[in-house]
């Protein structure tokens, strides 16, 4: 049984250049793949194969910035149509103002409430104030809205700053997820297991899911067991 399926609609293209970007470490592995996932016959074949498997969580994430894929809404619509009971989550840096419908959750990545500090970390091509981002995505929505916060030096790197982020944004969002960076990332904040926020809206995600119990759906419309592209999975079996 697979815990979830990561859907990567955009290989590397992004409107940011995050100092902690993990895709850089996979650039050689991702070389040769299409930049964007297409909704075509190969896409339909993968989706059909997933209807017979107990995968009920789908996370559309990077790679690059998912909102740069012009087929994003069609990808969402197709997954929801084929798998109506699946929980569908999209990750974005939130700086492309584009409506998305049919999802269960939108996670907006943000490193700090201060625009200059946030941009020093995300290095966005056209930085926006985080509150203007929330003003766009928060009203009249049918999905859960969460902030996805990297625990990074110079950003949200201690519980007090996390609490201040919550206090400043809680009227706009439903929840928060705090994520340590990969261990090899120089900007990783020191938290040594003591980074605790006593708030039911806050989840700490330490990335503790094994490679064997997640699927990876890449822009070439092939699926893999985990993040290792040498472990291609047949669309007809698991």
Secondary structure by P-SEA (a helix, b strand, c coil): cccbbbbbccccccccccccccccccccccccccccccccaaaaaaaaaaccccccbbbbccccccccccaaaaaaaaaaaaccccbbbbbcccccccccccccbbbbbbccccaaaaaaaccccccccaaaaaaaccccccbbbbbbbbbcccccccaaaaaaaaaaccccccbbbbbbcccccccccccccccccccccbbbbccccccccbbbbccccccccccccccccccccc
